[in-house]
Amino acid sequence: MLRPRAAAALLTAALLCALTSACSAGSGSGSAAGARPAVSLAASDYLGGAPVYVAQEHGLWSAEGIEATVTTQPTGRDSLNAVLGGQAQLGVVGDLPAVTAALGGRELRIVADLSRFDDWRLLTRTDRQITDFAALKGRKVGVPQGTNVEYALSRMLASAQLTAADVTVVNLAPNQVTSALARGDVDAGVTFPSFYGAARTTLGDRYAELRFTGYTARTLLVAGPKATEATTTAVLRALLKAQREIAADPTAARKAVLAQSKGALQADHVDAFQPRYGYGATLSPELLSQLEQEAAWAKATQSLPGALDRAALLRYLQAEPLTAVDPAAVTVH
């Protein structure tokens, strides 16, 4: 009786092995995906992070051996909160939220400056007769506080020797600035470029704007405590490929961004504004100088406790991933 049982056991084992192999073969990419390191990335519907959308649309993550999950947040500030809260390993955020988090002693690393933008608008109404930034004195100005937009407003005011104390700042979500202007709740507003078109359409003949190029907003890739250097480097490799695709075929890149935004961005806005962003991951002395200036402003206006001089800021930079991908892009030391 032993031999038949042994034979039966061997046959059963062989069948199980065959079934297991068949299942593995049938799962294909699913099995491979399970073996790849998973990385979570918090982004937002703003064109500074367009390389993330291009990488997602064109499947560039898997070529770098990672399985990336991208979630879209309302603002870069919210993306940063997702990273700090542990919901995402990496985040695409504005320079000001990163600075305020560092001043607050939060654990994050600035991995790269992904893009730059300086075509800002102060939105207002013709009946408010705000024809220059000096005319903002004593007015109500709507702005999403805690974002790059708030710092853009501060630079607008500074250009006319004004400060936030000279105006009444009304904290609004980015999509609330237009409606507040239409109702007359505020005299002017600053919001993200994706809402410029809606303001023009809503206000019609009452629409007025002042252009401002005195502040270069930077879109940063930041890493939280759960991000590893290996996966961060892989994400950067994919994003640099996406940046090259944006440069090589801008039309295809804009289509990719529109597809991934799932209706949050409009074609006319992407066509008009994506070319106004300068893409290319760097870590430069110019970035460090700007962060230092923003830290001084944030400490003065928000009473934040930390100290962010150049030496302190350098400790928040993680240059190793970008150095591994593009050594020439790292010029700060």
Secondary structure by P-SEA (a helix, b strand, c coil): caaaaaaaaaaaaaaaaaaaaaaaaaaaaaaaaaacbbbbbbbcccccaaaaaaaaaaccccccccbbbbbbcccaaaaaaaaaacccccccccaaaaaaaaaacccccccccccccccccbbbbcccccccccccccbbbbcccccaaaaaaaaaaaaacccccccbbbbbcccaaaaaaaacccccccccccaaaaaaaaacccbbbbbbccbbbbbbbcccccccaaaaaaaaaaaaaaaaaaaacaaaaaaaaaaaacccccaaaaacccccccccccccaaaaaaaaaaaaaaaacccccccccaaaaaaaccaaaaaaccccccccc
